[in-house]
Amino acid sequence: MNKEERKAIQNQYMDKMVERLPTLRSAAKLTQNQFAKKLGVARSTIVVIESRGRQLQWNMYLAMILVFMQHEDSKKLLESFELFDEKFLDGIK
């Protein structure tokens, strides 16, 4: 897979994450403020991302995956929403 193909896949994952973010936070029982604290960002950052006023960055996407993987309900949703592919993530090391 070349760099452009990898970037296109990353963008697809990030777009899906933004679309599903409120549902995932709810499943993890996290407010915007709680979620922001776990990610080490301001609540306003989460608000802007959820309202699509700012593009999600790849490092933030990966951090979100890690947070949601810690909660059983949001982990199940991650899998059902196809928000990541372990083979793809393994390939970016």
C-alpha positions in Angstrom: 0.0 0.0 0.0 1.4 3.4 -1.0 1.4 6.6 1.1 -1.7 8.0 -0.8 -3.7 4.9 -0.3 -2.9 4.7 3.4 -3.8 8.4 3.8 -7.2 7.8 2.0 -8.0 4.9 4.4 -7.0 7.0 7.4 -9.3 9.8 6.2 -12.2 7.4 5.8 -11.7 6.1 9.4 -11.5 9.6 10.8 -14.6 10.7 9.0 -16.5 7.7 10.3 -15.2 8.4 13.8 -16.4 12.0 13.8 -19.8 10.9 12.5 -20.2 8.3 15.3 -18.4 10.2 18.1 -21.5 11.3 20.2 -22.9 7.7 20.0 -19.5 6.2 21.1 -19.2 8.7 24.0 -22.7 7.9 25.1 -21.9 4.2 25.0 -18.8 4.8 27.1 -20.9 7.0 29.5 -18.5 9.9 29.0 -19.5 13.5 28.8 -17.6 15.8 26.4 -15.6 17.1 29.4 -14.7 13.6 30.7 -13.7 12.4 27.2 -11.6 15.5 26.7 -9.8 15.0 30.0 -9.0 11.4 29.0 -7.6 12.6 25.7 -5.6 15.5 27.3 -7.4 18.2 25.4 -9.9 21.0 26.2 -13.6 20.3 26.0 -13.9 22.9 23.3 -11.7 20.7 21.1 -14.3 17.9 21.4 -17.1 20.3 20.7 -15.5 21.6 17.6 -14.6 18.1 16.3 -18.2 16.9 16.9 -19.7 19.9 15.1 -17.2 19.3 12.2 -15.6 22.7 12.7 -12.2 21.1 12.8 -10.8 18.1 11.1 -9.9 15.2 13.3 -6.2 14.4 13.3 -4.8 10.9 13.0 -3.1 11.0 16.4 -6.4 12.1 18.1 -8.3 9.3 16.2 -5.8 6.7 17.6 -6.2 8.1 21.1 -10.0 7.9 20.8 -9.8 4.3 19.7 -7.7 3.5 22.8 -10.3 5.3 25.1 -13.3 3.5 23.5 -11.5 0.1 23.7 -11.5 0.4 27.5 -15.3 0.4 27.7 -17.2 -2.8 26.7 -20.2 -1.1 25.1 -18.2 1.4 23.0 -15.7 -1.3 22.1 -18.6 -3.3 20.6 -19.8 -0.3 18.7 -16.3 0.4 17.3 -16.3 -3.1 15.8 -19.8 -2.8 14.4 -19.2 0.6 13.0 -16.0 -0.6 11.3 -14.0 2.3 12.7 -10.7 0.5 12.5 -9.1 -2.6 11.1 -6.4 -4.2 13.2 -4.5 -5.3 10.1 -4.4 -1.8 8.9 -3.3 -0.4 12.3 -0.6 -3.1 12.5 0.6 -2.0 9.1 1.3 1.6 10.2 3.9 0.8 12.8 
